[in-house]
Amino acid sequence: MSTTPEPEPRAPRPALVFDDPLDQQTSDDTDRGWGERPEGDGAADLKRFLDEKPPHHL
């Protein structure tokens, strides 16, 4: 009688994909994340402008 444990089944390996990577859209292809802010009121826009204005524009 053998007391060796049964081997556990291995997880399947990820499949290789040979699609053209340039056909897929990346996060860089969208405008999301490039500094656009949601629509707001004029006061918020003015505050942002004053906060982000370079010192030599005073």
ZAMARGU-4260 file (C-alpha; in steps of 0.2 Angstrom, whole numbers, plus 5000, padded with zeros to 4 digits):
<rodrens>
0) 5000/5000/5000 | 5006/5017/4995 | 5003/5032/5006 | 5008/5045/4993 | 4995/5059/4992
5) 4986/5061/4975 | 4993/5075/4965 | 4983/5091/4965 | 4976/5096/4947 | 4986/5111/4940
10) 4978/5127/4936 | 4976/5130/4917 | 4990/5140/4910 | 4985/5157/4901 | 4982/5155/4883
15) 4994/5165/4871 | 4985/5178/4861 | 4993/5182/4844 | 4981/5197/4840 | 4988/5213/4834
20) 4991/5224/4849 | 4989/5240/4839 | 4970/5235/4836 | 4966/5236/4855 | 4962/5253/4863
25) 4972/5258/4877 | 4969/5271/4891 | 4980/5283/4882 | 4968/5282/4867 | 4955/5291/4877
30) 4953/5308/4884 | 4950/5301/4902 | 4964/5305/4914 | 4972/5319/4904 | 4967/5333/4916
35) 4949/5335/4910 | 4937/5340/4924 | 4919/5337/4926 | 4908/5351/4921 | 4907/5363/4936
40) 4902/5381/4940 | 4912/5397/4935 | 4918/5400/4953 | 4927/5383/4953 | 4935/5386/4936
45) 4941/5403/4942 | 4948/5395/4958 | 4957/5382/4948 | 4964/5395/4936 | 4971/5405/4951
50) 4978/5390/4959 | 4987/5383/4944 | 4993/5400/4937 | 5012/5401/4936 | 5020/5414/4948
55) 5027/5425/4934 | 5009/5428/4928 | 5004/5438/4944
</rodrens>
